[in-house]
Amino acid sequence: MKIEEACIGCIINQSVRVADAIHANAALKEELISSVETMSKSFSFAHTPPEIAADVYAHMARIAQKYDLYDRVKKLSTLKALSFLPLLKEKLSLSDDKLLTATKIAVAGNVIDLAAEVAFDLEEELEKIFHTAFAHDDFALLQTQLQNAKKIVLLGDNVGEHIFDFIFLQTLQEVYPNASYSYFVRGVPIINDVTMQEAKEAGFESICELVDSGVNTPGFTYARANGHAQELFDAADVVISKGMGNYECLTPSHKTNICFLLKVKCSVVASSLGKNIGDIICKMV
């Protein structure tokens, strides 16, 4: 997906959120916002929103002299997600369809998104997610593809959400134990996306191959990925793509058998999918 006019205002608004997250003083906040407004005048409509965001966030990090703009917020998101583990494990243990329940859990975690146009409450989403149907429902098709898959790649998205991904991945391995699994993370801190640091702390290395994709974008930009990540992506029988950033980067893609799992949180993505903000999506391409 390439950026649209609506994306510009959204990206500018993110500079305000960054300033608030790092507790910037008035002068620094003004500098962050005005510099992003200046950058926005030359945004290329040939790029995806995550590609634009990569440049914007690197610029803001230089101004703020802070490598990881959301380090504190990411820690809090992880703690909040961990607090729901007893509830989620109970839901799984009582479920008649563990894969569907785990998939819904993974999508519920996708509400933890600091770059979204619309914010959702995680606790509220968890209360209703198990009774909410996919607005685009290719879950049966996903199951069919997974049954014969030998190599499965899961593209991570946001911190906090990765705790939910861990449960999802464990369930996939329980249902399809003969496949190999790889979990992709970003190459550097970008917004609140999951990196090697958070994934290692969550224990992903103990259950799958943990892959630093090398990308600096808040979404898996294939052309920016390192060679190992590209090879695994190309060889995968099924790629499960979490979140809007990955959707934006991989629409379109040379790859088939990609399943997009996400919560719709902006009007541009809603239009692309022909759905509404707030819908949950399980779409195979």
Secondary structure, 3 states (H helix, E strand, C coil): CCCCHHHHHHHHHHHHHHHHHCCCCHHHHHHHHHHHHHHHCCCCCCCCHHHHHHHHHHHHHHHHCCCCCCHHHHHHHHHHHHHCHHHHHHHHHHCCCHHHHHHHHHHHHCCCCCCCCCCCCHHHHHHHHCCCCCCEECHHHHHHHHHCCCEEEEECCECCHHHHHHHHHHHHHHHCCCCEEEEEEECCCCCCECEHHHHHHHCHHHCCEEEECCCCCCCCCHHHCCHHHHHHHHHCCEEEEEHHHHHHHCCCCCCCCEEEEEECCCHHHHHHHCCCCCCEEEEEC
